[in-house]
């Protein structure tokens, strides 16, 4: 592995899924990405619908991507610019090792 890479995870409201896919494909900061439907759980009920409050979960789309250090700031800046106030949660973790087996 040359240079530091990061695993970027973002949780997106379902209504933004296609727009986020388009954004990620356009900026090419990530070396590909994965997406899956997840149930987000938490104690902040202000953003939950009544049905979500009863069930205790909120449907989200999770994207994960492997990003080189030099592209990390580009990716985060573009997401903030395009989706400010959109309710997207993200986190970044260093990748210690990666490869194909």
C-alpha positions in Angstrom: 0.0 0.0 0.0 1.5 3.3 -1.0 0.4 6.4 1.0 -2.2 6.5 3.7 -5.8 5.5 2.8 -9.0 6.0 4.6 -12.3 4.2 4.9 -15.0 6.8 4.6 -18.5 5.9 5.7 -21.6 8.0 5.1 -25.2 7.4 6.1 -27.6 9.1 3.8 -31.4 9.6 3.9 -33.0 7.4 1.2 -34.2 10.5 -0.7 -30.6 11.5 -1.4 -29.3 8.1 -2.5 -29.3 8.8 -6.2 -27.8 12.3 -5.8 -25.0 10.9 -3.7 -24.3 8.1 -6.2 -24.0 10.7 -8.9 -21.8 12.9 -6.8 -19.4 10.1 -5.9 -19.2 8.9 -9.5 -18.5 12.5 -10.7 -15.7 13.5 -8.2 -13.7 10.3 -8.6 -12.1 10.9 -5.1 -13.0 7.3 -4.1 -11.5 4.3 -5.7 -15.0 2.8 -6.0 -17.6 2.5 -3.3 -20.2 0.2 -1.9 -23.8 1.0 -0.7 -26.3 -0.9 1.4 -29.5 -0.2 3.3 -29.1 0.0 7.0 -31.2 0.8 10.0 -29.9 3.7 12.1 -30.6 3.7 15.8 -30.1 6.5 18.2 -31.5 8.7 20.9 -32.2 11.8 18.8 -35.9 11.5 18.1 -36.3 15.0 16.6 -35.5 13.8 13.1 -37.6 10.7 13.3 -41.1 10.2 11.9 -43.8 8.9 14.2 -43.4 5.4 12.7 -39.6 5.6 13.1 -40.0 6.6 16.7 -42.3 3.6 17.4 -39.9 1.1 15.6 -36.8 2.7 17.1 -35.0 2.8 13.8 -34.5 5.0 10.7 -33.8 3.7 7.2 -30.6 5.0 5.8 -28.3 4.2 2.8 -24.7 3.6 3.9 -21.9 4.3 1.4 -18.4 3.1 2.1 -15.4 4.0 0.1 -11.6 3.6 0.2 -10.0 7.0 -0.3 -6.4 8.0 -0.7 -5.2 10.7 1.7 -4.8 13.3 -1.0 -8.4 12.9 -2.1 -10.0 12.8 1.4 -10.3 16.6 1.7 -11.7 16.8 -1.8 -14.4 14.3 -1.1 -15.5 15.8 2.2 -15.5 19.3 0.8 -17.7 18.3 -2.1 -20.2 16.4 0.1 -20.5 19.4 2.4 -20.9 21.7 -0.6 -23.6 19.6 -2.3 -25.5 18.3 0.7 -25.2 20.9 3.4 -28.2 20.4 5.8 -29.2 17.1 4.1 -28.9 15.1 7.3 -25.8 13.1 6.1 -23.6 11.6 8.8 -20.1 10.6 8.0 -16.9 9.3 9.7 -13.4 8.6 8.5 -11.1 5.8 9.7 -7.5 5.0 8.7 -7.0 1.8 6.8 -4.2 -0.2 8.4 -4.0 -2.9 5.7 -5.9 -3.8 2.5 -5.5 -6.1 -0.5 -7.0 -9.0 -2.4 -6.9 -12.6 -1.5 
